């Protein structure tokens, strides 16, 4: 299978070698507690990074070292977020790894306020303000590991909750080829980004990898003969060759204001971090029909709901039908560990699912096992994607105000691979499991739509 995309004819699963079943399936992520001590003579936490059975004694370890250790461990374990959750008698520290939250350690009340204060100082927040939400950022290097994080504080009834988003740009830097698009979808994406003007939208829920996809597209479009300008809140990844503007609503520098100025900067490509309101949507669409290629994200579930959402934002139908070039919808599923996944026979229910969704007879699929390299058989995440390239028929339907069912039949034609179909193709390829796909997609609704 080509490394850059997922082949649609993924029927070679049966010929795969079975991984040794004797691999220890116990997960090695050990939840820390606050009973044992850390060697504080030289404040060296290198041994802790490799031996998670050693844990933190908050009575003897300086809070600076505790915070550094937590941040470093989260990064090393591949966490996307760190949650500091207040409770009556403690504070739980949880890592979100591959979409799942797991408790890492528990902070006693004696150290809770100092830990929160340290995080707020590092992120540039006001440590005396505990009544209002605050946002901040941390950029630092700990033991040679460069960390770029976004920090949010939220006052709750029993104390401040801190959440840290760890920014990981590795997938974006690898380009579109690393995102495992289906062959057909990959060609559609290349075609839509080759257009000189129009608007391309990447859609999905919070944390579904929209920014990664947008930045990967920007990397492809970032050529010496183009003028690329982005407006973001905040600027998540700094890219050489792109003029990036960070909005500041406190001084009136919002998306709409920046966009009006960008149009006077002779841009070829405009990237809008997120379309949040009607004014931004209308300016973005108008910019795309005046000779600019516009990239942006929006919180919707699929292609059809994206079109409806833009119309709800009072974007004129005739403008939307002319401007919209393509929609990439996605969700993130946990990815099977390549070291320990193994083949198993499918049951009758799963056979019927493959027949219904893909029209294929499938006898075997992969399952999670677990090994020292992964978390319960999973390592990393992979996007399930739905890519819609706007055709002339869809443009006419939008412009002529066709009803939802007629528009649906045009959007989900035989040329479109739905998200559930893409998910099942990736199950066949050994990237994920049926269970993971069905966690993300409502099966009954999808099957009803396919029948229609």
C-alpha positions as CSV (number, residue, x, y, z in Angstrom):
1,X,0.0,0.0,0.0
2,X,1.2,3.4,-0.9
3,X,2.5,5.3,2.2
4,X,0.9,8.5,1.0
5,X,-2.7,7.4,0.9
6,X,-5.1,4.6,1.6
7,X,-5.8,2.3,-1.3
8,X,-9.5,1.6,-1.9
9,X,-8.9,-2.0,-2.8
10,X,-7.7,-3.0,0.7
11,X,-8.4,-6.7,0.4
12,X,-4.9,-8.0,1.2
13,X,-5.6,-8.2,5.0
14,X,-5.9,-11.9,4.8
15,X,-2.3,-12.3,3.6
16,X,-0.8,-10.3,6.5
17,X,1.6,-11.9,8.9
18,X,0.1,-12.5,12.4
19,X,2.0,-10.8,15.2
20,X,3.2,-13.1,17.9
21,X,0.4,-13.6,20.4
22,X,2.7,-14.0,23.3
23,X,3.4,-10.2,23.6
24,X,2.5,-9.0,27.0
25,X,-0.8,-7.2,26.8
26,X,-0.4,-5.3,30.0
27,X,-0.1,-1.6,29.4
28,X,2.9,0.0,30.9
29,X,1.4,3.4,31.7
30,X,1.5,3.4,35.5
31,X,-0.6,5.9,37.4
32,X,1.5,7.9,39.7
33,X,0.6,8.7,43.3
34,X,2.0,10.9,46.0
35,X,3.5,8.3,48.3
36,X,7.0,7.7,47.1
37,X,9.9,10.2,46.9
38,X,11.8,11.7,44.0
39,X,15.6,12.1,44.2
40,X,15.9,15.8,44.8
41,X,19.6,16.0,45.5
42,X,20.2,17.1,41.9
43,X,16.6,17.5,40.7
44,X,17.3,15.0,37.9
45,X,14.1,13.5,36.6
46,X,15.7,11.5,33.8
47,X,15.2,8.3,35.7
48,X,11.6,9.0,36.2
49,X,11.1,9.4,32.5
50,X,12.0,5.8,32.0
51,X,10.7,4.3,35.2
52,X,7.2,5.4,35.8
53,X,7.0,3.4,39.0
54,X,8.9,6.2,40.7
55,X,6.5,9.0,41.7
56,X,6.4,12.4,43.3
57,X,6.7,13.4,46.9
58,X,5.1,16.8,47.0
59,X,6.5,17.5,50.5
60,X,10.1,17.4,49.5
61,X,10.2,18.2,45.7
62,X,10.3,21.9,44.7
63,X,7.1,22.8,42.8
64,X,9.2,24.1,39.9
65,X,10.6,20.6,39.4
66,X,7.2,19.0,39.9
67,X,5.6,21.1,37.1
68,X,8.6,20.6,34.8
69,X,8.3,16.8,35.3
70,X,4.6,16.7,34.6
71,X,5.0,18.8,31.4
72,X,7.9,16.7,30.2
73,X,6.2,13.4,30.9
74,X,3.1,14.5,29.1
75,X,5.2,15.4,26.1
76,X,7.1,12.1,26.2
77,X,3.9,10.0,26.5
78,X,2.4,11.8,23.4
79,X,-0.4,13.5,25.3
80,X,-2.4,16.2,23.5
81,X,-3.7,17.8,26.7
82,X,-3.0,18.0,30.4
83,X,-5.9,18.5,32.8
84,X,-5.4,19.8,36.3
85,X,-8.8,19.1,37.9
86,X,-9.6,20.5,41.4
87,X,-11.3,18.3,43.9
88,X,-12.3,18.9,47.6
89,X,-9.2,17.2,49.0
90,X,-6.7,17.1,46.1
91,X,-6.1,18.0,42.4
92,X,-6.1,15.2,39.8
93,X,-3.6,15.5,36.9
94,X,-4.8,13.7,33.8
95,X,-3.2,13.2,30.4
96,X,-5.3,12.9,27.2
97,X,-3.4,10.3,25.1
98,X,-4.9,9.3,21.8
99,X,-8.2,10.9,22.8
100,X,-8.5,9.1,26.1
101,X,-8.1,10.8,29.5
102,X,-6.1,8.9,32.1
103,X,-5.0,9.9,35.6
104,X,-1.3,10.5,35.9
105,X,-0.9,11.7,39.5
106,X,-2.8,13.2,42.4
107,X,-1.7,16.5,43.9
108,X,-2.4,17.0,47.6
109,X,-4.1,20.1,48.9
110,X,-0.8,21.3,50.4
111,X,0.7,21.7,47.0
112,X,-2.3,22.6,44.9
113,X,-2.3,26.4,45.1
114,X,1.5,26.5,44.5
115,X,1.2,24.3,41.4
116,X,-1.6,26.5,39.9
117,X,0.4,29.6,40.7
118,X,3.5,28.2,39.0
119,X,1.5,27.3,35.9
120,X,0.0,30.8,35.7
121,X,3.3,32.4,36.1
122,X,4.8,30.3,33.3
123,X,1.9,31.1,31.0
124,X,1.9,34.8,31.6
125,X,-1.4,34.9,33.5
126,X,-2.4,37.1,36.4
127,X,-1.9,34.9,39.5
128,X,-4.0,37.2,41.7
129,X,-7.1,36.8,39.4
130,X,-9.0,33.7,40.4
131,X,-12.5,34.8,39.5
132,X,-12.3,35.1,35.7
133,X,-11.1,32.7,33.0
134,X,-7.7,33.4,31.6
135,X,-5.7,32.3,28.6
136,X,-1.9,32.0,28.2
137,X,0.9,30.2,26.5
138,X,4.1,28.5,27.5
139,X,7.1,28.2,25.3
140,X,10.1,26.6,27.0
141,X,12.7,23.9,26.8
142,X,13.0,21.3,29.5
143,X,15.9,18.9,29.4
144,X,16.4,19.6,25.8
145,X,12.8,19.1,24.8
146,X,11.1,22.1,23.2
147,X,7.6,22.6,24.4
148,X,4.9,24.9,22.9
149,X,1.7,24.9,24.9
150,X,-1.6,26.8,25.2
151,X,-3.0,27.2,28.7
152,X,-6.5,27.9,29.8
153,X,-7.8,28.5,33.4
154,X,-11.4,28.2,34.4
155,X,-12.7,29.2,37.9
156,X,-14.9,26.4,39.3
157,X,-16.7,26.2,42.6
158,X,-13.9,24.3,44.3
159,X,-10.9,26.0,42.6
160,X,-9.3,26.8,39.3
161,X,-9.2,24.2,36.6
162,X,-6.2,24.4,34.3
163,X,-6.0,22.7,30.9
164,X,-2.8,22.7,28.8
165,X,-2.9,21.9,25.1
166,X,0.4,20.6,23.9
167,X,1.0,21.8,20.3
168,X,2.4,19.0,18.1
169,X,3.3,20.1,14.5
170,X,5.0,16.9,13.5
171,X,2.2,15.8,11.2
172,X,1.8,19.2,9.6
173,X,5.5,19.4,8.9
174,X,5.3,16.0,7.1
175,X,2.8,17.4,4.6
176,X,-0.4,16.2,3.1
177,X,1.1,12.8,2.2
178,X,1.3,11.9,5.9
179,X,-2.4,12.3,6.6
180,X,-3.4,9.0,5.0
181,X,-6.0,10.3,2.6
182,X,-7.9,7.7,0.6
183,X,-6.5,7.7,-3.0
184,X,-9.7,9.2,-4.4
185,X,-9.9,11.8,-1.6
186,X,-6.2,12.7,-2.0
187,X,-6.7,13.5,-5.7
188,X,-9.7,15.6,-4.9
189,X,-7.7,17.6,-2.3
190,X,-4.9,18.2,-4.8
191,X,-7.4,19.4,-7.4
192,X,-9.2,21.8,-5.0
193,X,-6.0,23.5,-3.7
194,X,-4.8,23.9,-7.3
195,X,-7.6,26.4,-8.0
196,X,-6.6,30.1,-8.2
197,X,-9.6,31.2,-6.2
198,X,-12.5,29.9,-4.1
199,X,-12.9,28.8,-0.5
200,X,-11.9,25.5,1.0
201,X,-13.2,24.5,4.4
202,X,-11.9,21.9,6.8
203,X,-14.6,20.9,9.2
204,X,-14.9,18.8,12.4
205,X,-15.3,19.0,16.1
206,X,-12.8,20.5,18.5
207,X,-9.6,18.4,18.6
208,X,-10.4,16.6,15.3
209,X,-7.1,17.6,13.6
210,X,-8.5,20.5,11.5
211,X,-5.4,22.7,12.1
212,X,-3.1,19.9,11.1
213,X,-4.8,19.5,7.8
214,X,-5.0,23.2,7.1
215,X,-1.3,23.7,7.9
216,X,-0.4,20.7,5.7
217,X,-2.2,22.4,2.8
218,X,-0.5,25.7,3.6
219,X,2.9,23.9,3.4
220,X,2.0,22.7,-0.1
221,X,0.9,26.2,-1.2
222,X,3.8,28.0,0.3
223,X,5.9,28.8,-2.8
224,X,8.3,31.7,-3.4
225,X,6.0,33.2,-6.1
226,X,2.9,33.4,-3.8
227,X,1.8,35.8,-1.1
228,X,0.2,33.9,1.8
229,X,-1.4,35.6,4.8
230,X,-3.1,34.1,7.7
231,X,-5.3,35.5,10.5
232,X,-5.4,33.2,13.5
233,X,-6.5,33.1,17.2
234,X,-3.9,32.3,18.3
235,X,-1.1,31.6,15.7
236,X,-0.5,27.9,16.4
237,X,2.4,27.2,14.1
238,X,4.9,29.7,12.8
239,X,5.8,29.0,9.1
240,X,8.6,30.7,7.2
241,X,7.2,32.5,4.1
242,X,3.7,33.1,5.5
243,X,2.6,36.4,7.0
244,X,0.7,35.4,10.1
245,X,-1.5,37.8,12.0
246,X,-2.8,37.1,15.5
247,X,-6.1,38.6,16.5
248,X,-6.5,40.7,19.6
249,X,-10.1,41.3,20.4
250,X,-9.2,43.6,23.4
251,X,-8.0,46.3,21.0
252,X,-10.6,45.6,18.3
253,X,-8.3,43.4,16.1
254,X,-10.8,40.7,15.3
255,X,-11.1,38.4,12.3
256,X,-13.3,40.7,10.3
257,X,-11.1,43.8,10.8
258,X,-7.9,41.9,9.8
259,X,-9.6,40.4,6.8
260,X,-10.5,43.8,5.4
261,X,-6.9,44.9,5.6
262,X,-5.6,41.6,4.2
263,X,-7.6,42.2,1.0
264,X,-5.5,45.3,0.4
265,X,-2.2,43.3,0.8
266,X,-2.3,41.7,-2.6
267,X,-2.7,38.1,-1.2
268,X,-2.8,34.9,-3.3
269,X,-3.8,32.7,-0.4
270,X,-5.7,33.7,2.8
271,X,-6.0,31.4,5.8
272,X,-8.6,32.1,8.4
273,X,-8.1,30.2,11.6
274,X,-11.8,29.7,12.1
275,X,-15.1,31.0,10.8
276,X,-17.0,31.9,13.9
277,X,-19.6,34.4,12.9
278,X,-21.7,35.7,10.0
279,X,-19.4,38.7,9.4
280,X,-16.3,36.6,9.0
281,X,-18.1,34.1,6.8
282,X,-19.4,36.8,4.5
283,X,-16.0,38.5,4.1
284,X,-14.3,35.1,3.6
285,X,-16.7,34.2,0.8
286,X,-16.5,37.6,-0.9
287,X,-12.7,37.4,-0.7
288,X,-12.7,34.1,-2.4
289,X,-14.7,35.3,-5.5
290,X,-12.4,38.3,-6.0
291,X,-9.3,36.2,-7.0
292,X,-8.1,34.7,-3.7
293,X,-7.9,31.1,-2.5
294,X,-9.3,31.1,1.1
295,X,-8.7,28.3,3.6
296,X,-10.6,28.1,6.8
297,X,-12.1,25.8,9.5
298,X,-15.6,25.6,10.8
299,X,-17.3,23.4,13.4
300,X,-19.7,21.1,11.5
301,X,-19.9,17.3,11.2
302,X,-20.0,16.7,7.4
303,X,-20.2,18.3,4.0
304,X,-24.0,18.8,3.9
305,X,-24.1,20.4,7.3
306,X,-21.3,22.7,6.3
307,X,-23.3,24.1,3.4
308,X,-26.3,24.5,5.6
309,X,-24.3,26.2,8.3
310,X,-22.9,28.8,5.9
311,X,-26.4,29.6,4.7
312,X,-27.5,30.0,8.3
313,X,-24.7,32.6,8.6
314,X,-26.5,34.7,6.0
315,X,-24.0,34.0,3.2
316,X,-25.9,34.8,0.0
317,X,-26.7,31.7,-2.0
318,X,-25.4,33.0,-5.3
319,X,-22.1,33.9,-3.6
320,X,-21.7,30.6,-1.9
321,X,-22.5,28.6,-5.0
322,X,-19.7,30.5,-6.9
323,X,-17.1,30.6,-4.1
324,X,-17.2,27.1,-2.5
325,X,-14.6,24.8,-4.0
326,X,-14.3,21.9,-1.5
327,X,-15.1,20.6,2.0
328,X,-12.9,18.3,4.0
329,X,-14.7,16.8,7.0
330,X,-12.8,14.7,9.5
331,X,-12.8,12.9,12.9
332,X,-9.9,11.3,14.7
333,X,-9.8,7.6,15.6
334,X,-7.3,5.8,17.7
335,X,-4.6,4.1,15.6
336,X,-3.6,0.5,16.1
337,X,-0.1,-0.1,17.3
338,X,1.9,-1.5,14.4
339,X,4.1,-3.5,16.7
340,X,1.5,-5.7,18.3
341,X,-1.8,-5.6,16.3
342,X,-3.0,-9.0,15.2
343,X,-5.5,-10.5,12.8
344,X,-8.7,-12.1,13.9
345,X,-11.8,-13.5,12.1
346,X,-14.8,-11.2,11.8
347,X,-18.1,-12.2,13.3
348,X,-21.4,-12.3,11.4
349,X,-22.4,-8.9,12.5
350,X,-19.2,-7.4,11.3
351,X,-19.5,-9.3,8.0
352,X,-22.9,-7.7,7.4
353,X,-21.5,-4.3,8.2
354,X,-18.7,-4.6,5.6
355,X,-21.3,-5.8,3.1
356,X,-23.6,-2.9,3.8
357,X,-21.0,-0.1,4.0
358,X,-18.4,-1.2,1.4
359,X,-20.1,-4.0,-0.5
360,X,-17.2,-6.3,0.2
361,X,-16.9,-9.8,1.6
362,X,-14.4,-9.6,4.5
363,X,-13.3,-12.5,6.6
364,X,-10.6,-11.1,8.8
365,X,-9.7,-7.8,10.4
366,X,-7.2,-6.5,12.9
367,X,-7.5,-6.2,16.7
368,X,-5.7,-4.4,19.5
369,X,-3.3,-6.4,21.7
370,X,-1.0,-4.2,23.8
371,X,2.7,-4.1,24.2
372,X,5.4,-1.9,25.9
373,X,5.4,0.5,22.9
374,X,1.7,1.5,23.0
375,X,-1.4,2.2,25.2
376,X,-3.7,-0.8,25.3
377,X,-2.9,-1.7,21.7
378,X,-3.2,1.8,20.3
379,X,-0.6,4.4,19.4
380,X,-1.4,7.7,17.8
381,X,-4.6,8.7,15.9
382,X,-5.7,8.7,12.3
383,X,-8.2,10.9,10.6
384,X,-11.4,9.5,9.0
385,X,-12.1,11.8,6.2
386,X,-15.0,12.9,3.8
387,X,-13.9,15.0,0.9
388,X,-16.4,16.9,-1.3
389,X,-15.3,18.5,-4.5
390,X,-18.1,21.0,-5.4
391,X,-19.6,20.1,-8.8
392,X,-21.6,22.3,-11.1
393,X,-24.8,20.3,-10.1
394,X,-24.2,21.2,-6.4
395,X,-23.5,24.8,-7.3
396,X,-26.8,25.0,-9.1
397,X,-28.6,23.2,-6.3
398,X,-27.3,25.7,-3.7
399,X,-28.2,28.7,-6.0
400,X,-31.7,27.4,-6.8
401,X,-32.5,26.6,-3.1
402,X,-33.1,22.9,-3.5
403,X,-34.5,21.2,-0.4
404,X,-32.3,19.2,1.9
405,X,-33.0,15.8,0.5
406,X,-32.4,16.8,-3.1
407,X,-29.1,18.5,-2.0
408,X,-28.1,15.4,0.0
409,X,-28.6,13.2,-3.1
410,X,-26.2,15.4,-5.0
411,X,-23.6,15.7,-2.3
412,X,-23.5,12.0,-1.4
413,X,-23.3,10.6,-4.9
414,X,-21.3,7.6,-6.0
415,X,-18.2,9.7,-6.3
416,X,-18.1,10.6,-2.6
417,X,-16.6,8.3,0.0
418,X,-18.5,9.0,3.2
419,X,-16.7,9.2,6.5
420,X,-18.0,5.8,7.6
421,X,-16.8,4.2,4.4
422,X,-13.4,5.8,4.8
423,X,-13.3,4.5,8.3
424,X,-14.1,0.9,7.2
425,X,-11.4,1.1,4.5
426,X,-8.9,2.1,7.2
427,X,-10.1,-0.8,9.3
428,X,-9.3,-3.1,6.3
429,X,-5.9,-1.5,6.0
430,X,-5.1,-2.2,9.6
431,X,-5.1,1.4,10.8
432,X,-7.9,1.1,13.3
433,X,-10.8,-1.1,14.5
434,X,-14.5,-1.3,13.8
435,X,-15.2,-0.4,17.4
436,X,-13.2,2.9,17.1
437,X,-15.0,3.9,14.0
438,X,-18.4,3.2,15.5
439,X,-17.5,5.3,18.5
440,X,-17.2,8.3,16.2
441,X,-20.0,7.8,13.7
442,X,-23.7,7.1,14.3
443,X,-24.1,3.9,12.3
444,X,-27.9,3.9,11.9
445,X,-28.0,7.4,10.5
446,X,-25.2,6.7,8.1
447,X,-26.8,3.5,6.8
448,X,-30.2,5.2,6.4
449,X,-28.5,7.9,4.4
450,X,-26.7,5.4,2.2
451,X,-30.0,3.6,1.5
452,X,-31.6,6.8,0.5
